[in-house]
Amino acid sequence: MTSGYLLKGGKSALAELRGEEPAVPAPGLIEILTSSVSSLLTASSLAAALPEVLPRVAQLVPLDRVVVTRTQRDAGARAPAPLFRWSASGLGSAPPVHSVFEHGLGDAGFQEWIHPLSCGRSVAATRTNAPETLRAFLSRAGLMGLLIVPITTDGRPWGHVGFESALLDYDWSDEDIGLLTMLAAVIGAALTREECAQALARADRVIQHSPTVLFRLGPDPALPLVYVSANTGLLGHEVEALLRTPTLYRDYIHVDDRDAVHRALARLLEPEAAATTVEFRWLTGAGTIRWLESRCAALRDRGALLGIEGILTDVTERKTAQEQIAQLARTDALTGVANRITFTERLRQAFAASQRGAHPFAVLYLDLDRFKEVNDSLGHRAGDLLLQQVAQRIQAVTRRIDVVARLGGDEFAIVQNELTDSAAAGALAEKLIETISAPYSVEGTELRVGASIGISLYGADVLSPDALLAQADQALYRAKYGGRGRYRFYSEQIDREARAHLALAEDLRGALARAELEIYYQPQVELACGRIVGMEALLRWNHPTRGVVLPEDFLPIAEKFGVMRQVGRWVLDEVCRQMARWRAQQLPVPVVVINVALAQIRMGTEFVRDVMESVARWSIKPADLELDVTERVLARATLAQSNVLEELRRNGIGIAIDDFGAQYSSLDYLRSYRVNRLKIARGMIAAADAERDGGAMVRAILSLARELGVEVVAEGVETEAQRRLLVEASAHAQGQGFYYSRAVSADEAMSLLRAGVMRPGEAQDTHGGEHHEEN
C-alpha cells in the first residue's frame, strides 16, 4: 500500500471504499513481472538484466523515466551514480531521485511525505496534489508524478527505484504500486544473490591463492576422501583423480609419516575425541615434497560418525625455517662443522651405543700450533679464513660417519666411530697432522700452522662421555708440551701424571700459607767487564717431601689448574720488597727481573694494577722492575691482552722479550712491542759453538738490537768461548749463566751486589739448575 498522495485519475483504495469499481493492475503487468523475476534472478549480472526488464515495465504502465539508485553509501564516499537509468524517447535526463531528499531536508511537509521510505514502504505524489516543497521539485524536474519504491538487500536499506511520469497525469493504483514494490524486492534479492556470489568468488580466490585446502573424509572405516576444495595446486594432483579413487590420497603421504597420520585419524574415531593436528610430508605430482599441517575434527550426529573434516595448510616455509634455525643452533657459524652442543650429543650417543655392544670409538682432541701468530700478524679475518680451510681439510680426511666439531677458538674435536683397531685412531691423527701442516693460501699470503692431537679410546672402564673427552684433553696437553706437531694416546701413565699434577696443584695452593716458596736471584753481567747490570728473580718451591721443585716442573701445572695468579702476585710483591731492601742498603742493583706467565697477561688491567700497587707499596721506582715475557706467551696472548705490556711500559716498567729465537723468531714482535731488552735463548747460545751458522745468527740478533737501540742479554752463557763470541759481536753484550753464577739466595745475592763485579765461577747455587721458562 502507498502512503502519501495518490495520482489523479487512478483507481485507488479510496475509490474502492466509495463503492467504485475495484482497481486493477495495468494490463499485462503481472505477466511482465512474472517473467522479469526469472530474468533478474538467473541473469549473470543485475546490470545486464535491468535494461531488459525495466523498459518493458515502464512502457506498459506507462512511465517516462525509471532510475535505480543506491542511497546507502560508505562513510566518506561520494554519492554513487545510478545503477540503471532509462528515459522514454525524446525526453532528456532528470535530476537524480536522491536529490529529492537533499531538496526537502528542512521542510516538515516533505519529511512527512518521505518518512515511509525509512520503514520500507513506497511513496508517491503528483504535481497537483503534492506539498509545496515537493511540488516545486517536481516542477523543476519536469515531472507530473513520482513513485519511489525502496530496495533492500538482506534486510538492510540499499537504495530505491524511481518511477517518473513527465507527460501524463497518471495515477497508479495500489495494485500497481504493490506489484512494482514486489519488482523492487526482486531487484533487492538479485542484488543480494550477486553480492553473495561476489563474496564467494572473492573467498574462492583467497582459497585458491592461499596455502589452504578443505577436505572431508567419509565415515567408512577406510576413511575415503569425499570432498576436497578446488585449490589443489597446493597438492599437485587433480581433484577428479583424488575423488575418483577415494583412498589414493594415502599413497601421497610420505612413507615415514603415514603411521603418524593414521594414529591422528584413529584418535578422531574415538567417541568425544577432540580435534587434532598432525604434520606430514606430501608427495606432489611433480615429485617434490611439501610439508602439510592437517587440523581435523570428527563430525557426529547424536554420537554417530558423519565423517572427518579438516584444513590442510602448507607449512613448508615454516618447516624449512625451523630446520635452518635448528641447523644454525647445531653448527659452528664460522666453519660449518658441528658445534660444541652437537658434539656433546653425538659423543653421548656413541658412548651409549658402545655400552650396548656397538663398535668402540675414539675421541681426538686437536689444537692448532702457531695459530696465534696468524691472528697477530694478519688480523682476525685472516685467522677466520684459515680456520675455515682447516675445517675443510679435517672433513676431507674423516668419514661421513665421524663427527667433526669446532669447540671454540682453534680447538677441534672428532668422534671416530666404528673403530675396529686402536691403530686406526693413530693413523687418522697422523693424516690430520700431515694435512693440516701443509701450506695455506689466505688472501694471497702463504701460511703454515701445525696441529697437536690428544686421543682417548672408549673402554668399559670409562665412566662417562665427559671423562672420555677429559682424557683426550689430558693427552693433548701431553702432546703440546712434548714438542707440538705430534699426537699422544691417553694412557694409565698419562692418568697417573694427571693425578700427580692435580695433587701438586693442590699442594701449591697451600704452599704460600706454609711459606714454602722462595725467590732465588741470578746475576746478569756486562760480559766485557763483569759488571752486574741486573738480577733475575727465579722461583723455587721447597716442597716438604719432594725437596726443591724447579719452576719448569710446577709452573705449567700452576697455569693449567688456575694457581698461577696467586703465585704471580706473591712473586711480584716479594721481589718488590727485596728490591726495596737493596735500595735501602744502597746496593748498586740497576734492575730486578721478573718472568711473567700467560695467566698473568690474561688478567689484563688487573695485572697492571697489581704491578703498580706493588711498586707503590714498597716505594720503588717503576724503572727498578723489568718484566720478561717469552715469545711463546706473546704468541698465545690475544692482541687486547698484549696491550697490557704497552700500558706497563708507558708507566715506566721495563719490558723484555725472553727466550728470543727459541721457537717463533718473530721479528714482528720487535715492531709491535717497544721493549727495553732482548734475551737470546740459551739454545741459540749453545748452537753458536756447535753449528757453523750458529754464531752468525747470534751476531745478526746483536746487530739488529744495536740498530733498534735495544739491549741484549744472552741466556745460558756457560763457556769462555761463548762469552768471547758475544763480546766480539758487541762490546755492550750482557749475559747470564753458569759461567758466572747459578741462581742464589737473596742473602748471597746481596754479597754479589756489594762487590758489583763478577768473575766467572765466583758464585755457585748448591740447589742446582737454572730457570727454564717463566716463573
Secondary structure, 3 states (H helix, E strand, C coil): CCEECCCCCCCCHHHHHCCCCCCCCCCCHHHHHHHHHHHHHHCCCHHHHHHHHHHHHHHHCCCCEEEEEECCCCCCCCCCCCCEEEECCCCCCCCCCCHHHHHCCCCHHHHHHHHHHHHCCCEEEECCCCCHHHHHHHHHHCCCEEEEEEEEECCEEEEEEEEEECCCCCCCCHHHHHHHHHHHHHHHHHHHHHHHHHHHHHHHHHHHCCCEEEEEECCCCCCCEEEECCCCCCCCCCHHHHHHCCCHHHHHECCCCHHHHHHHHHHHCCCCCCCEEEEEEEECCCCCEEEEEEEEEEEEECCEEEEEEEEEEECHHHHHHHHHHHHHHHECCCCCCECHHHHHHHHHHHHHHHHCCCCCCEEEEEEEECHHHHHHHHCHHHHHHHHHHHHHHHHHHCCCCCEEEEEECCEEEEEECCCCCHHHHHHHHHHHHHHHHCCEEECCEEECCEEEEEEEECCCCCCCHHHHHHHHHHHHHHHHHCCCCCEEECCHHHHHHHHHHHHHHHHHHHHCCCCCEEEEEEEEEECCCCEEEEEEEEEEEEECCCEEECHHHHHHHHHHCCCHHHHHHHHHHHHHHHHHHHHHCCCCCCCEEEECCHHHHCCCHHHHHHHHHHHHHCCCCHHHEEEEEEHHHHHHCCHHHHHHHHHHHHCCCEEEEEEECCCCCCCHHHHHCCCCEEEECHHHHHHHHHCCCHHHHHHHHHHHHHHHCCEEEEECCCCHHHHHHHHHHCCCCEEECCCCECCECHHHHHHHHHHCECCCCCECCCCCCCCCCCC
